[in-house]
Amino acid sequence: MNTTLAILLTATIAAPLAPASPAPRPNVLFIAVDDLRPALGCFGDKVALSPNIDRLAARGVVFNRAYCQQAVCSPSRLSLLTGRRPDTIRVWDLNTHFRETLPDAVTLPQYFKNHGYHTRSIGKIFHGSGKPAKDPPSWSVEPLYDIERDASGRYALPENLKGKGHKRAATEAADVPDNAYIDGKVCDAAVQALDELKPSGAPFFLAVGFRKPHLPFCAPTKYWDLYDRAAIPSPVTTAPPEGAPELAVRSWRELEGYTDIPDDGKLPAEKVRELRHGYYACVSYIDAQIGRLLDKLDRHGLANNTVIVFWGDHGFHLGEQGLWTKANNYELSTRAPLILAVPGQGRPGAKTDALVEFIDVYPTLVEICGLPLPCGLEGTSLLPWILDPTRTGKPAAFSQYPRMRQGHRHRGPGEIMGYAVRTDRHRYVEWIDWSNRDVLARELYDLSADPHETRNVAGQPGRAQTIKEMSLLLNQVRKGNQP
């Protein structure tokens, strides 16, 4: 065992005996990817071409069953970055800034900054627009590309650049260099940052956030050309789960509004194939940028003292269950990729099926880097699974999603909250009315028999005991911490 884990274990075992010459703390490369489901080779996707992320996985541990706490951008990211659940930070929508609801919270990068790290943000780390994108206490220098709403960062073709509004075409393939789009620019800046950070010698926390494969699915043509559209499978399921309440399958209407998408959201088969093709093209585009970061780490000799965490902020539906994008409590929206690569770990390339949550990332990085554990975190360090990926995971992972009684978008906690618990075998959801705390609807999916969540079996005979047990789990994690 060498470098980072050796440093960590030495510090853990011999904490009372301070060494005469403390070893340098490891750096952290924190890579966030927007709207990325586990459509990666290292997660078993047979279509995805992701050689660089697969290369990272070969250095680290792949967490096959990692779950976000709310499947939409800002609440998910803020939950991970504060180590607390959405109900604790009281952020459930895209507009609320956590400093207004939990002003004394210390974010993950802020905590590292407070302990002597140089912290830098390039790309989308918090939310991607407006006030929620900004958090000056987290960073040592002004972030780059944290807000990007201009069409020139999203599109490259003249017909889209001349359009109006935020949404133009839902897909675009352009014969342009990678940095014609915002994520190529982010990578250029991140590579330059590594050039600057290398000679300083101070430990750094470099956060790099990529926006693809978020809509619109725009990427240089060469990444589209990697795939044969006809060979990309159609959605496994195309109908909402049988017996699911309307609250569960309501569209967030994120796809609607693009100029080539019908207002009713009903897509012809060819458009479905085009969108799925575009998603994979964007995955490969981002994979190439991550490859550049890994190459730069290696060239500077930083890989042996840099912890790398790679995560997608939530999953994504591509027509499965009749759903597109995210904003629900199902497996495809709440499960997202998580890879942790720690120099010196004993089993690089291992995979674990342990149930873990995104709130676990904060305490994990703190422990790996030998910092004192702050109070108030609601996650559990994943270091034991890095040391032994065969360990049993948590008994359950928890997610939630709000709804208004009417309409597609919610404000604040909405009027109804869907709480979900995912165990080895089941997914269970309770839809709670805030006005009286009544359970308006229940969902139960037996994933051993129905892995694609096609049938809500909550009303079937013989399920009462399972529902009782799952409801108890939900109540334990809620702890009355509700609006």
N, C-alpha and C positions, 0 to 999 in steps of 0.2 A: 504494500500500500504506500502511496506517495502523496505529496502536495496537499491538496485541500482537505481530504478526509483524514489524512494523517494528522494534520494540524488540528482539525476539529476534535478527533478522538483524544489526542494528547491533552488538549485544553479541557476536555470533559473529565478525563480521568485524574488529571493533576491540577485541577483548578486552584486549590489552596496554595500550591507552590508555583508562584509566578516565575516563568523562565527569565533568565538574565537577558536573553536576546529574543524578544517575541517575533515569531514568524509573521511575515506580511499577511494581511487579510486577503482573501481571494476577491477578485473582481466579480461582478455580476453582469452578464449580458441578458437582458430581459426582452424577449421578442414576443410581441402581441400581434395577432392576425385577426382581422375583422371577418365575422360571418363564416368562419372555417369549421365545417364539420370534419370528422375524421376521414376525409377523402384523400388518404395518403397511403402509399405503399406499405409503410411500416405499421399501419393500423389494419392492414389486410385488404385494402381496396384494390381490386384487380384492374381497375381502369386507370387510376391516377399514376402519373409520371412525376415522381417527387424524389429524385435521387439525392438531392442535397439534404432535405429533411430526413430522409432515410439514413443518410450518413451521420447526421446528428443523433438519430435514434441509436445507431450502432455504438455511440459513445456513452449513451445514458440509459435511463430506464423509461420505457413507454408505459404510461398509465392508461390502460385500455378503457377503463370505466371511470372517467373523471366528469363531474357534472357542475355546471354553472348554477348560480343561485336564482337567477332570473334571466330568461332567454330574450334579452334585448340589451342593446349596447351599454348605455350609461349605468344602469343598475348592476349589471353583471361586472363591469370593470371596477366600479366603485366598491362592490362587495369584495372582490379579490384584493384591491389596493388598500382597503382598510382592514381586511381580515374579519369582517362582520357581515351578518346577513342583511338583506334589504330592509327588513322590519326594524333592525337596530339602527341603521344609518338613516332610515326614513327617506330613502330614495327609491322610487318605483317607476319614475318616468324619465324622459330625456331632458327636462327643463330644470329640475331641481338641483341646486349645488349643495353638496354634502356639508359645506362650511356653514350653511344656513340652518341645517337640521342637526348637525353634530359638530359644532365648531371646534371642539378640543381634540377631535380625531387626529391621529398621526398616521399619515399614509406610509406605505411601504418604502418608497424612495425617500420620503422625509425622514423616516427613522434611520435609514442608512446615512443620509446627509448629517443628521444629528450625531452620528458616531464616526464622523471623519471621512466619509466617502464623498467623492465628487459625483454628483448626480446630474444626469443630462437626459433630456427627452427629445427624440426626433421622430416625427410622425404622430399617429393617433394613439395616445395612451389613455387619457381620460376620454370624455366624449369628443366628437369631432367637430362641434360647432358651438358658437355662443359661449356664454359665461361658464357652463359646466366643463368646457374644454381646458380651462385654466386653473392652475393651483400653484401660485408662486412659491409657497413654503416647501414644495416638494423638490425644487430644482436649484442647483448651484448656478446655472446660467439660464438665460432665456430660451425656452423651447423653440424648436424649428418645425415647421409644417404641422403644428398641432391643430390648426384650423385650415381647411382647404375646401372652399365652396365654389371656387371659380371653375367654369367649364373647361378651361385650358388644362387643368390638372386631371380631369375626368375623361375628356374626349380628345381625339386627335384629328378626326376627319372633318373636312370643311362643313359638310352638311349638318353635323352636330354642333360644331363651334358656332355656327350661325343661328342655332335654335334659341329658344327662349325658355326660361324657367330652369329649375334644378334638374328636372327629369327630361331627358331627350330620348334617344334610342336606348333600349334595354341591353343591347349588345353592340360591340364594335371590334372589328379586326382591322388594324392599320399597319402598314409596312413602315414602322417607325422604330427608333431605338428605344430601349427600355425606359430611359429617362424622359421620354416624351410624356409619360404619365407620372402622376405624383409619386407612386411607389418607387420608381426608378430614381427620382430625385431624393427621396428619403434614404435610399440605399447609398447613393453617392455621398450624402451628408454623413451617414453613419460610418462609412469607410474612412472618410476624412477625419471624423471624430476619433476613431481608433488610432489613426496616424498621430493625432495630437496628444492622446491620452497615454500612449506607450512611453514616451520619454519622461513623463511627469513622475512616474513611480508611485504616485498616490493611488490607493484603491479606488475603483470607479464602479458606479452603477449606471450602466448605459441602457436606457429603455428605447427600443426601436419598434414603432408601430406601423404595420402595413394595412392599407385599406382594402385591398382585394383579398378574397373574392366577393366583397360587398358589391351589390348592384351599383351602377350598370356593369355588366360583364364585359369590360373593355381591356384588351391586352394586345400587344404586338402580334402580328400575323404568325410569326414563327412559332408561337405557343399554341395557337389554334391548329397549326399544321402538324403538331405532334400527335393529334388524335384523328381517328377515322370516326366521323359522326355516326355512321351506321353501326359501328361496333359498341357505342355507348349504350348500355342497357336502358330501357324505359323504366319509369318508377315501378317499384315492386307492387305498390298498392296505389290506387288512384281515387278511391272513395273514402269519405270520412268513416271512422270506426263505427261499426254497428252499435247502436244504443248510446252513442256519446251525446252529451247535452250540447245544445247550440253554443253555450259559453265556451266550451272546450275547442271548438273547431271554427270559431269566428275568424275571418281573415283580418289581418292588420292593415291590409290594402297597401302594402309597401310596393309590390310589383305593379299594381294598377297605377296609372298616371304616366308611365313611359309611353312615348308616342306610338310605339308599335305593339302595345298591349291593349286588348279590348277593355272597355270600362267595366264590363261585368266580370272580368277575370277569367273568362272561359277561353282556354287556349287550344288552338288546333294542334294536332300531333306534331307537325313539323316545327312549330314554335317551341313546343316542349323540348324537342330534340336539340334545337338551336340553343336554348337556354342552358340545358344540361351540358352541352358542348362548351359553351362560354364559361360556365363555372369551372370546369376542369382546366380550360386554357388559363384562367386566372390563377388557379392553384399552381400550375407549372410556372407561371410568370413570377409569383411570389417565391416559389422554391428556388428559382435562379438567383433572386436577390439574397436569399438566406445563404446560398452557396458562396456568394461574394463575401459576406460577413465571416463565414467560417474560414475561408481562404485567408482573409486578412488577419484573423486571430492567429492562424498557424504561421503566417509569414513573420509576424511580430513576436512569435514565441510566447504569446499570451494564453494559449489554449491550456497549458499546464497549471495555470492559476486563475482560471475564469470559470465560474459556475454559469451554465446556460440554462435558462428556463424558456421554454417555447410553449405557447398556448393560443388557442382560438377562443374568442370571448364568449361564444355559444355555438350551438349547432345551426343547422339550416335544412329546411325542407325544399326539395326540388320536384314538387308535384306529388310526393308520397302522401297518403292519407288525404288527398285532395287539397293539400296545403302548400303554400310557397313562403319562403323566407323563414321567419322565426316567430316569436311572440305567442308561444303556447307552452304547455307543460309536457309535451311528448318527448320520447327518447331522442328523436332526430333533432330537436331544438335544444334540449338541455344537455346532451352529451357532446363534449368537444375534446379536441386533442390536447394532451399535456405530456410534455417530455422534459425530464430533468437530467442534465448531464453534469456530473460532479467529478472533477479530476481525482483519480485515485480510487474511485469506487470499484468494488471487487468484481462486479458482474456487469460490465458494459454490454449493452445490447439486449439486456433482459427486458421482459415484459411482465406486467402484473395485471391481474384481473381484480385487484382489490377495489372496492368502492371508495372513491375519494371525492372531495369537493374543492372548488376553487378557493374557498376561504382557508384551505390548508396551505396554500402557497406562501403566504406571509410568514407564518411561524417556521415553515421549512427553510426558507432562505435565511431567516434570522439565526436559526440553529446551525445551519451549515457554515455560516460565516463567523460563528463564534460570538455573536452579540447576545446580550442579555435579553431574555424573552419579555416583551412588554405585557402589561396587564390589559385585559379587555378583549383579547383576540378570541374568536369563537371557533377557529379551526384547530387542526391537529397536525403537528409536524410529520412530514412524509419521510423523514430520514430513516426510520426503521424499514421502510419498503425499498429505499435505495440500497440499504445494506443487505436486505433479504427480501427480494421481490415475491417470494412464495408465501409471505405472511398473509393471514386473513385481514381483510380490510374492515372498514366501518360496517356496522349492521345495516346502515341505510344512508342514502344521499337525499338531500331535500332541495326542492325548487319551488318557485311560486310564480304566478302571473295574475295581474289584475285585469278586471273588466269594468266598464260602465254598464248600466242596465241596457242602454241603447248606444249604438255607434261603434266605430271600429277602434278608435284610439282612446286611451284612458288618461286621466290627469291624477297626479298624486297616487294614492293607493287604489283609485277607482272606487266603485260602490260595492264591488264583489271581488273577493280574492280567492283564487284557486291555489290551494296548497297541495304539493305533490311530494310523495315519498317513494323512493326507488330502492327496493331490496334486491337480493340475488334473483328472486323469482317474480316479484310483482311490482307493478306501478299502481299506486293508489292516489286519488285526488279527491279533495273535498272543496266544494265551492261555497264560500262563506259570505253571507249577507252582513255587511258592516252594521246595518241599522239595528239588527236584533240578534246577530251572531247565529242565526239559523243556518243549517246546512241545506243549501238549495239543490244540490246535486252531488252524486258520488260517481267516481269512475274506478274500476278495478280491471287491470289487464294482467293475465297470467302469461308472463313472458316465456315460460318454459314450453307452453303449448302454442303460444301466439306471439312470436318474437317481433312481429311488425305492428302490433297493437291494432288489430283490426276489429276486435270485439270487446265491448265493455260488458264484463260479466258481473258487475256489482249487484244486479238484481237476480242472479241465478240462485237456485236453492243450494244450500251447502256452503255458501261463501260468508256467512255471518261471522264466524270466528276469525277468519282472515281479515275481514273489514274491521272488526273490533281491535285486533292487534295493530293493524296499520293506523287506525285512528289514534290509538294511544301513542304511537311513535310520533305522529304529527303534533299532538298536543304537547309532547315533551319538548320538541324543538321550538314550538311557538312561544311557550312560557308566558303567555299573556301579553307578549310584546307586539301589540297591534295598534292601529290608529284609533 
